[in-house]
Structure formats: structure tokens, C-alpha cells
Amino acid sequence: MTDKEQIQHLIDKNNKLEAELIVLKTKATGWFEDIAEFRNTLMIRNSELNQYKNIKVDWELKKKIILFLQKTQSVEAYDAMTPNQIAHRAAHFIENILTSKLPPKLAIPLELQVTTREPD
């Protein structure tokens, strides 16, 4: 291989590396935008959840929740559920309480009644 061919080979190799760097830079820019969007979403969700951190659950509500748990152990509909279905139902229960317009002292008993209602 002559010197001229070696130089041309190095130039071609350099061009390929530059092209790969441009592609990586473009991808990285997209990743940074995705990360920034995800960060903003988390910040918004965190500020939404901060309003619930000072919620106090008194003994009356704890008693109702315990009665709910005892009742669900005897309801046939809950016996037929898989652990995944029960977890989904529990997450839905908590989400309904947190997104309710009612104060927690009213939302929890109301949601307990709705959740344990027997099918018609």
C-alpha cells in the first residue's frame, strides 16, 4: 500500500468515526430531552403527592380498615382472586382515596363501603 493509499484509508476511517460521533450526539440529545421530560413529570407528581403527607389516620379509620380486611377474608369474591388481582384492587383503592375530592376521614369509609359491596 502506497503512502497516498494509506492517507486515503485514514481519511475514510476518520470520516466514519465522525459520522458515528454525529449519530451518538444526536441520540444523546434525544436522551437528555427524555430525561428532562421525565424529571419534570416526577417533580409534578411529587408536588401532587406532597399535599397528602400530613394526613393523619385516627383510630376510628384504622378500625374501619381492619374490619374491611376481616370482611374481605370471608367474602367469596376475594377468595377467588389471584394475588395480582388483589394487589391491583388495593392499588385502585388507595388511588381512589388519594384522588378523592373528599377529606380522607370521609373518603376512606366511603371507599371501604364501595369496595366491599357485594355484587348484585
Secondary structure, DSSP 4 states (H G I P E B T S, - for coil): --HHHHHHHHHHHHHHHHHHHHHHHHHHHHHHHHHHHHHHHHHHHHHHHHTTTT----HHHHHHHHHHHHHHHH-HHHHTS-HHHHHHHHHHHHHHHHH-SS-HHHHHHHHHHHHHPPP-
